């Protein structure tokens, strides 16, 4: 693994249980602004069962997998098990959340 991959994985591991972060936010926290797709590729390749990949969603709060797919269902199940509220595959947030709260602690 390279240093950038390690930083991405560290940022993913830092997302607390019951919270989510966007791919782009993970990239920024790893020092790789505008590299959201790189984050997605790293997550797709990683085989560590302890990696909380399910806490990473699109910038608009949607699960990135196709609705109804096994991956979609698995991510939704894991998020719900952690207390994250979803509606139609999207994390529910309040309009008054600040950016960090919106990305890290959805309501």
Secondary structure, 3 states (H helix, E strand, C coil): CCHHHHHHHHHHHCCCCCCCEEHHHHHHHCCCCCCHHHHHHHHHHCCCCCCCHHHEECCCCECCCCCCCHHHHHHHHHHHHCCCCEECCEECCCCCCCHHHHHHCCC
